[in-house]
Amino acid sequence: MSDAELSGGSMIWRLDSAVRFRRLLDEAVLIHQEKAEALVLNDTAVSFIELCDGRRTVDEIIAAIVESFEVSAEQLAEDLMPFIKELSREGIIKPV
């Protein structure tokens, strides 16, 4: 799959079954159990992960996040795409 396809607005993603998402006080972390790796997330990343449920497209997730943050959909998409690509490369999210 190309980078454009991986981060396309019509893509639907879900967390890999080996990944756990936890909120700890004011922070959130993704834990990849098979790799024994943890990733601390910012607020936007937390929102994406919480909405990455295997049912919503990236465009639908962006629309939902825009309602909570003072950012345009275009800017949010530009900011999220590298994050989505990284999550996919690391096996944290999988296409549905």
C-alpha positions in Angstrom: 0.0 0.0 0.0 1.4 3.4 -0.9 1.8 6.3 1.6 -1.1 8.1 0.0 -3.3 5.1 0.4 -2.2 4.5 4.0 -3.2 8.0 5.1 -6.1 8.5 2.8 -9.3 10.0 4.3 -11.4 7.0 3.3 -9.1 4.5 5.2 -10.5 2.8 8.2 -8.1 1.8 10.9 -8.2 -0.2 14.1 -5.6 -0.9 16.8 -3.6 -4.1 16.4 -4.7 -6.7 18.9 -1.2 -6.6 20.6 -1.6 -2.9 21.4 -3.1 -1.5 24.6 -4.1 2.1 25.1 -4.2 3.5 28.6 -4.8 6.8 30.2 -2.6 7.6 33.2 -3.6 10.7 35.0 -2.9 13.6 32.6 -1.1 11.4 30.0 -2.0 8.6 27.7 0.2 5.8 26.4 0.1 3.1 23.8 1.8 -0.1 24.7 2.8 -2.6 22.0 3.0 -5.8 24.0 4.9 -7.9 21.4 7.6 -5.3 21.0 7.7 -4.2 24.6 7.4 -0.6 23.5 5.5 2.3 24.8 4.5 5.6 23.1 3.3 8.6 25.1 0.6 10.6 23.2 -0.4 14.2 23.0 -4.1 15.3 23.1 -4.6 15.1 19.3 -3.1 11.7 19.1 -5.2 10.5 22.0 -8.3 11.7 20.2 -7.3 9.9 17.1 -6.6 6.6 18.9 -9.9 6.8 20.9 -11.8 7.2 17.6 -9.7 4.6 15.7 -12.3 1.9 16.3 -12.4 0.0 13.0 -15.7 1.7 11.9 -14.8 5.4 11.2 -12.8 6.6 8.3 -9.9 9.0 8.8 -12.1 11.8 7.4 -14.8 11.0 10.0 -12.2 11.0 12.8 -10.8 14.3 11.6 -14.3 15.8 11.6 -14.9 14.6 15.1 -11.6 15.9 16.4 -12.1 19.3 14.8 -15.2 19.8 17.0 -13.0 19.6 20.1 -9.9 21.5 19.0 -9.4 24.9 17.5 -7.9 23.7 14.2 -9.1 23.4 10.7 -9.8 20.1 9.1 -7.0 20.7 6.6 -4.4 21.5 9.2 -5.4 18.6 11.3 -5.2 16.2 8.3 -1.8 17.6 7.5 -0.6 17.0 11.1 -2.2 13.6 11.5 -1.0 11.9 8.2 2.6 11.5 9.3 1.4 10.1 12.7 -1.0 7.6 10.9 1.9 6.5 8.6 4.2 6.0 11.6 1.5 4.0 13.5 1.0 1.8 10.5 4.7 1.2 9.9 5.1 0.2 13.6 2.2 -2.2 13.4 0.2 -0.2 16.0 -2.8 0.3 13.7 -4.1 -2.0 10.9 -6.4 -1.3 8.0 -9.8 -2.8 8.1 
